[in-house]
Amino acid sequence: MYYTYILKSKKDNKFYTGYTKNLKLRFEQHCEGLVESTKNRRPLLLVYYEACLNQQDATHREKYLKTYLGKMFLRNRLKSYLTG
């Protein structure tokens, strides 16, 4: 399985979208500051993830979630979480 995931920074309240084969390990790497793109945005929360059967599906889903329509989908999906 591959995973497409969304992290939320507690520091700047912005989101980070990525994909990985090992979600637990990748989240730990983000939290420990081992990922260049998120090391200055810690602490991070894992707010959403999806499982995909292969890498190609995960990368396509990641690219979609980074588009305007993908961000609107996430906003609707996480509506109750984001509004508290």
N, CA, C and O atoms as a GROMACS GRO file, in nm:
protein
  336
    1MET      N    1   0.084  -0.119   0.000
    1MET     CA    2   0.000   0.000   0.000
    1MET      C    3   0.088   0.126   0.000
    1MET      O    4   0.198   0.127   0.057
    2TYR      N    5   0.038   0.228  -0.064
    2TYR     CA    6   0.099   0.360  -0.060
    2TYR      C    7  -0.002   0.455   0.001
    2TYR      O    8  -0.123   0.433  -0.007
    3TYR      N    9   0.046   0.560   0.062
    3TYR     CA   10  -0.042   0.653   0.132
    3TYR      C   11  -0.019   0.795   0.084
    3TYR      O   12   0.095   0.840   0.070
    4THR      N   13  -0.127   0.865   0.060
    4THR     CA   14  -0.124   1.009   0.036
    4THR      C   15  -0.169   1.072   0.167
    4THR      O   16  -0.269   1.031   0.225
    5TYR      N   17  -0.095   1.172   0.215
    5TYR     CA   18  -0.124   1.224   0.348
    5TYR      C   19  -0.118   1.376   0.351
    5TYR      O   20  -0.055   1.441   0.267
    6ILE      N   21  -0.185   1.432   0.452
    6ILE     CA   22  -0.187   1.576   0.474
    6ILE      C   23  -0.140   1.603   0.617
    6ILE      O   24  -0.192   1.546   0.712
    7LEU      N   25  -0.042   1.690   0.630
    7LEU     CA   26   0.005   1.735   0.760
    7LEU      C   27  -0.036   1.880   0.780
    7LEU      O   28  -0.041   1.957   0.684
    8LYS      N   29  -0.066   1.916   0.902
    8LYS     CA   30  -0.096   2.055   0.935
    8LYS      C   31   0.009   2.103   1.034
    8LYS      O   32   0.036   2.038   1.135
    9SER      N   33   0.067   2.217   1.004
    9SER     CA   34   0.167   2.277   1.091
    9SER      C   35   0.098   2.355   1.203
    9SER      O   36   0.012   2.438   1.176
   10LYS      N   37   0.136   2.326   1.326
   10LYS     CA   38   0.084   2.404   1.439
   10LYS      C   39   0.150   2.542   1.444
   10LYS      O   40   0.097   2.635   1.507
   11LYS      N   41   0.264   2.555   1.379
   11LYS     CA   42   0.338   2.681   1.380
   11LYS      C   43   0.274   2.786   1.289
   11LYS      O   44   0.255   2.900   1.330
   12ASP      N   45   0.241   2.746   1.164
   12ASP     CA   46   0.186   2.844   1.069
   12ASP      C   47   0.046   2.807   1.017
   12ASP      O   48  -0.008   2.877   0.932
   13ASN      N   49  -0.012   2.698   1.068
   13ASN     CA   50  -0.146   2.651   1.028
   13ASN      C   51  -0.159   2.619   0.880
   13ASN      O   52  -0.270   2.616   0.828
   14LYS      N   53  -0.049   2.595   0.812
   14LYS     CA   54  -0.052   2.559   0.671
   14LYS      C   55  -0.043   2.407   0.657
   14LYS      O   56  -0.004   2.336   0.750
   15PHE      N   57  -0.081   2.359   0.539
   15PHE     CA   58  -0.083   2.217   0.512
   15PHE      C   59   0.034   2.174   0.426
   15PHE      O   60   0.088   2.253   0.348
   16TYR      N   61   0.072   2.049   0.440
   16TYR     CA   62   0.174   1.987   0.357
   16TYR      C   63   0.114   1.857   0.305
   16TYR      O   64   0.056   1.780   0.381
   17THR      N   65   0.127   1.832   0.176
   17THR     CA   66   0.074   1.712   0.114
   17THR      C   67   0.189   1.628   0.060
   17THR      O   68   0.280   1.680  -0.004
   18GLY      N   69   0.184   1.499   0.086
   18GLY     CA   70   0.288   1.410   0.037
   18GLY      C   71   0.235   1.269   0.019
   18GLY      O   72   0.117   1.242   0.043
   19TYR      N   73   0.323   1.179  -0.025
   19TYR     CA   74   0.286   1.038  -0.034
   19TYR      C   75   0.405   0.954   0.010
   19TYR      O   76   0.519   0.999   0.005
   20THR      N   77   0.377   0.832   0.053
   20THR     CA   78   0.481   0.744   0.103
   20THR      C   79   0.434   0.600   0.104
   20THR      O   80   0.315   0.573   0.092
   21LYS      N   81   0.527   0.508   0.116
   21LYS     CA   82   0.494   0.367   0.130
   21LYS      C   83   0.477   0.331   0.278
   21LYS      O   84   0.400   0.242   0.312
   22ASN      N   85   0.550   0.400   0.366
   22ASN     CA   86   0.546   0.372   0.509
   22ASN      C   87   0.502   0.499   0.582
   22ASN      O   88   0.584   0.586   0.613
   23LEU      N   89   0.374   0.511   0.610
   23LEU     CA   90   0.318   0.633   0.668
   23LEU      C   91   0.374   0.663   0.806
   23LEU      O   92   0.407   0.778   0.836
   24LYS      N   93   0.384   0.562   0.890
   24LYS     CA   94   0.432   0.583   1.027
   24LYS      C   95   0.576   0.636   1.027
   24LYS      O   96   0.607   0.732   1.096
   25LEU      N   97   0.664   0.572   0.949
   25LEU     CA   98   0.803   0.615   0.941
   25LEU      C   99   0.814   0.756   0.884
   25LEU      O  100   0.890   0.838   0.934
   26ARG      N  101   0.739   0.784   0.779
   26ARG     CA  102   0.746   0.916   0.715
   26ARG      C  103   0.699   1.025   0.809
   26ARG      O  104   0.758   1.132   0.814
   27PHE      N  105   0.592   0.999   0.886
   27PHE     CA  106   0.543   1.097   0.982
   27PHE      C  107   0.648   1.121   1.091
   27PHE      O  108   0.669   1.235   1.133
   28GLU      N  109   0.713   1.016   1.136
   28GLU     CA  110   0.821   1.031   1.236
   28GLU      C  111   0.934   1.115   1.180
   28GLU      O  112   0.990   1.199   1.251
   29GLN      N  113   0.969   1.095   1.053
   29GLN     CA  114   1.075   1.174   0.989
   29GLN      C  115   1.036   1.322   0.986
   29GLN      O  116   1.119   1.409   1.014
   30HIS      N  117   0.911   1.351   0.952
   30HIS     CA  118   0.864   1.490   0.953
   30HIS      C  119   0.875   1.548   1.094
   30HIS      O  120   0.924   1.660   1.111
   31CYS      N  121   0.830   1.474   1.193
   31CYS     CA  122   0.828   1.523   1.331
   31CYS      C  123   0.968   1.545   1.388
   31CYS      O  124   0.987   1.632   1.473
   32GLU      N  125   1.064   1.466   1.343
   32GLU     CA  126   1.201   1.478   1.392
   32GLU      C  127   1.282   1.584   1.316
   32GLU      O  128   1.398   1.609   1.349
   33GLY      N  129   1.222   1.646   1.214
   33GLY     CA  130   1.290   1.749   1.138
   33GLY      C  131   1.383   1.697   1.032
   33GLY      O  132   1.473   1.769   0.988
   34LEU      N  133   1.364   1.574   0.989
   34LEU     CA  134   1.450   1.513   0.888
   34LEU      C  135   1.405   1.541   0.745
   34LEU      O  136   1.474   1.504   0.650
   35VAL      N  137   1.290   1.606   0.730
   35VAL     CA  138   1.238   1.640   0.597
   35VAL      C  139   1.256   1.790   0.577
   35VAL      O  140   1.200   1.871   0.651
   36GLU      N  141   1.334   1.826   0.478
   36GLU     CA  142   1.372   1.966   0.454
   36GLU      C  143   1.251   2.058   0.443
   36GLU      O  144   1.252   2.168   0.498
   37SER      N  145   1.147   2.016   0.373
   37SER     CA  146   1.033   2.105   0.346
   37SER      C  147   0.947   2.132   0.468
   37SER      O  148   0.869   2.227   0.468
   38THR      N  149   0.957   2.052   0.572
   38THR     CA  150   0.873   2.073   0.691
   38THR      C  151   0.952   2.093   0.820
   38THR      O  152   0.892   2.114   0.925
   39LYS      N  153   1.084   2.089   0.815
   39LYS     CA  154   1.160   2.093   0.940
   39LYS      C  155   1.142   2.224   1.017
   39LYS      O  156   1.151   2.225   1.139
   40ASN      N  157   1.117   2.335   0.947
   40ASN     CA  158   1.098   2.463   1.015
   40ASN      C  159   0.951   2.492   1.044
   40ASN      O  160   0.917   2.602   1.089
   41ARG      N  161   0.864   2.396   1.019
   41ARG     CA  162   0.720   2.416   1.039
   41ARG      C  163   0.665   2.327   1.150
   41ARG      O  164   0.544   2.315   1.166
   42ARG      N  165   0.753   2.265   1.226
   42ARG     CA  166   0.711   2.177   1.335
   42ARG      C  167   0.660   2.258   1.453
   42ARG      O  168   0.700   2.374   1.469
   43PRO      N  169   0.571   2.201   1.535
   43PRO     CA  170   0.518   2.065   1.535
   43PRO      C  171   0.411   2.045   1.429
   43PRO      O  172   0.345   2.140   1.385
   44LEU      N  173   0.394   1.920   1.389
   44LEU     CA  174   0.302   1.883   1.281
   44LEU      C  175   0.198   1.783   1.330
   44LEU      O  176   0.225   1.701   1.419
   45LEU      N  177   0.081   1.790   1.271
   45LEU     CA  178  -0.026   1.694   1.298
   45LEU      C  179  -0.062   1.622   1.169
   45LEU      O  180  -0.069   1.684   1.062
   46LEU      N  181  -0.084   1.492   1.177
   46LEU     CA  182  -0.136   1.417   1.064
   46LEU      C  183  -0.287   1.432   1.068
   46LEU      O  184  -0.352   1.378   1.157
   47VAL      N  185  -0.343   1.505   0.971
   47VAL     CA  186  -0.487   1.534   0.975
   47VAL      C  187  -0.567   1.452   0.875
   47VAL      O  188  -0.690   1.446   0.886
   48TYR      N  189  -0.501   1.389   0.777
   48TYR     CA  190  -0.576   1.314   0.676
   48TYR      C  191  -0.481   1.222   0.601
   48TYR      O  192  -0.366   1.257   0.576
   49TYR      N  193  -0.529   1.104   0.566
   49TYR     CA  194  -0.453   1.017   0.477
   49TYR      C  195  -0.547   0.926   0.401
   49TYR      O  196  -0.659   0.898   0.445
   50GLU      N  197  -0.501   0.879   0.286
   50GLU     CA  198  -0.573   0.785   0.202
   50GLU      C  199  -0.478   0.673   0.163
   50GLU      O  200  -0.360   0.698   0.137
   51ALA      N  201  -0.528   0.552   0.158
   51ALA     CA  202  -0.449   0.438   0.114
   51ALA      C  203  -0.473   0.414  -0.034
   51ALA      O  204  -0.586   0.420  -0.082
   52CYS      N  205  -0.366   0.386  -0.106
   52CYS     CA  206  -0.373   0.355  -0.250
   52CYS      C  207  -0.304   0.221  -0.275
   52CYS      O  208  -0.215   0.181  -0.200
   53LEU      N  209  -0.346   0.153  -0.380
   53LEU     CA  210  -0.291   0.021  -0.409
   53LEU      C  211  -0.151   0.025  -0.468
   53LEU      O  212  -0.073  -0.069  -0.451
   54ASN      N  213  -0.118   0.134  -0.539
   54ASN     CA  214   0.016   0.142  -0.599
   54ASN      C  215   0.067   0.286  -0.597
   54ASN      O  216  -0.007   0.380  -0.566
   55GLN      N  217   0.194   0.300  -0.629
   55GLN     CA  218   0.260   0.431  -0.624
   55GLN      C  219   0.200   0.529  -0.724
   55GLN      O  220   0.186   0.648  -0.694
   56GLN      N  221   0.165   0.482  -0.841
   56GLN     CA  222   0.110   0.571  -0.943
   56GLN      C  223  -0.021   0.634  -0.896
   56GLN      O  224  -0.043   0.753  -0.915
   57ASP      N  225  -0.108   0.555  -0.834
   57ASP     CA  226  -0.233   0.609  -0.781
   57ASP      C  227  -0.206   0.712  -0.672
   57ASP      O  228  -0.273   0.816  -0.666
   58ALA      N  229  -0.110   0.684  -0.586
   58ALA     CA  230  -0.077   0.776  -0.476
   58ALA      C  231  -0.022   0.908  -0.528
   58ALA      O  232  -0.057   1.014  -0.477
   59THR      N  233   0.065   0.902  -0.630
   59THR     CA  234   0.122   1.026  -0.684
   59THR      C  235   0.015   1.108  -0.756
   59THR      O  236   0.014   1.230  -0.747
   60HIS      N  237  -0.076   1.040  -0.826
   60HIS     CA  238  -0.185   1.112  -0.894
   60HIS      C  239  -0.276   1.178  -0.791
   60HIS      O  240  -0.319   1.292  -0.810
   61ARG      N  241  -0.304   1.107  -0.683
   61ARG     CA  242  -0.391   1.164  -0.579
   61ARG      C  243  -0.322   1.283  -0.511
   61ARG      O  244  -0.387   1.384  -0.483
   62GLU      N  245  -0.192   1.271  -0.486
   62GLU     CA  246  -0.116   1.382  -0.426
   62GLU      C  247  -0.124   1.505  -0.516
   62GLU      O  248  -0.150   1.615  -0.468
   63LYS      N  249  -0.102   1.488  -0.645
   63LYS     CA  250  -0.108   1.599  -0.739
   63LYS      C  251  -0.246   1.662  -0.742
   63LYS      O  252  -0.259   1.784  -0.748
   64TYR      N  253  -0.350   1.578  -0.738
   64TYR     CA  254  -0.487   1.632  -0.736
   64TYR      C  255  -0.512   1.712  -0.609
   64TYR      O  256  -0.569   1.821  -0.616
   65LEU      N  257  -0.472   1.661  -0.495
   65LEU     CA  258  -0.497   1.730  -0.368
   65LEU      C  259  -0.424   1.864  -0.359
   65LEU      O  260  -0.461   1.949  -0.278
   66LYS      N  261  -0.323   1.883  -0.441
   66LYS     CA  262  -0.250   2.010  -0.443
   66LYS      C  263  -0.314   2.113  -0.536
   66LYS      O  264  -0.274   2.229  -0.537
   67THR      N  265  -0.414   2.071  -0.615
   67THR     CA  266  -0.483   2.164  -0.705
   67THR      C  267  -0.590   2.240  -0.629
   67THR      O  268  -0.621   2.208  -0.514
   68TYR      N  269  -0.647   2.340  -0.694
   68TYR     CA  270  -0.756   2.417  -0.632
   68TYR      C  271  -0.874   2.327  -0.596
   68TYR      O  272  -0.926   2.334  -0.485
   69LEU      N  273  -0.915   2.241  -0.690
   69LEU     CA  274  -1.028   2.151  -0.663
   69LEU      C  275  -0.995   2.052  -0.551
   69LEU      O  276  -1.081   2.019  -0.470
   70GLY      N  277  -0.871   2.006  -0.548
   70GLY     CA  278  -0.829   1.915  -0.442
   70GLY      C  279  -0.831   1.982  -0.306
   70GLY      O  280  -0.871   1.921  -0.206
   71LYS      N  281  -0.790   2.106  -0.301
   71LYS     CA  282  -0.793   2.181  -0.175
   71LYS      C  283  -0.937   2.206  -0.130
   71LYS      O  284  -0.966   2.204  -0.010
   72MET      N  285  -1.027   2.230  -0.225
   72MET     CA  286  -1.169   2.246  -0.190
   72MET      C  287  -1.226   2.113  -0.137
   72MET      O  288  -1.304   2.113  -0.042
   73PHE      N  289  -1.187   2.002  -0.198
   73PHE     CA  290  -1.230   1.872  -0.150
   73PHE      C  291  -1.186   1.852  -0.006
   73PHE      O  292  -1.264   1.810   0.079
   74LEU      N  293  -1.059   1.882   0.022
   74LEU     CA  294  -1.007   1.866   0.158
   74LEU      C  295  -1.076   1.959   0.256
   74LEU      O  296  -1.106   1.920   0.369
   75ARG      N  297  -1.101   2.079   0.214
   75ARG     CA  298  -1.167   2.175   0.303
   75ARG      C  299  -1.306   2.123   0.342
   75ARG      O  300  -1.345   2.132   0.459
   76ASN      N  301  -1.379   2.068   0.245
   76ASN     CA  302  -1.511   2.011   0.274
   76ASN      C  303  -1.500   1.884   0.358
   76ASN      O  304  -1.580   1.862   0.449
   77ARG      N  305  -1.402   1.802   0.329
   77ARG     CA  306  -1.384   1.676   0.400
   77ARG      C  307  -1.344   1.699   0.546
   77ARG      O  308  -1.387   1.625   0.635
   78LEU      N  309  -1.263   1.802   0.569
   78LEU     CA  310  -1.212   1.830   0.703
   78LEU      C  311  -1.286   1.945   0.771
   78LEU      O  312  -1.237   2.002   0.869
   79LYS      N  313  -1.402   1.980   0.719
   79LYS     CA  314  -1.475   2.097   0.766
   79LYS      C  315  -1.493   2.101   0.917
   79LYS      O  316  -1.461   2.202   0.980
   80SER      N  317  -1.542   1.994   0.976
   80SER     CA  318  -1.566   1.996   1.121
   80SER      C  319  -1.434   2.000   1.198
   80SER      O  320  -1.427   2.061   1.305
   81TYR      N  321  -1.329   1.937   1.146
   81TYR     CA  322  -1.199   1.942   1.213
   81TYR      C  323  -1.140   2.082   1.209
   81TYR      O  324  -1.088   2.131   1.310
   82LEU      N  325  -1.149   2.147   1.094
   82LEU     CA  326  -1.088   2.279   1.077
   82LEU      C  327  -1.161   2.389   1.152
   82LEU      O  328  -1.100   2.488   1.192
   83THR      N  329  -1.291   2.374   1.172
   83THR     CA  330  -1.367   2.479   1.239
   83THR      C  331  -1.373   2.458   1.390
   83THR      O  332  -1.416   2.547   1.464
   84GLY      N  333  -1.331   2.342   1.435
   84GLY     CA  334  -1.328   2.314   1.579
   84GLY      C  335  -1.459   2.272   1.626
   84GLY      O  336  -1.475   2.244   1.745
   0.00000   0.00000   0.00000
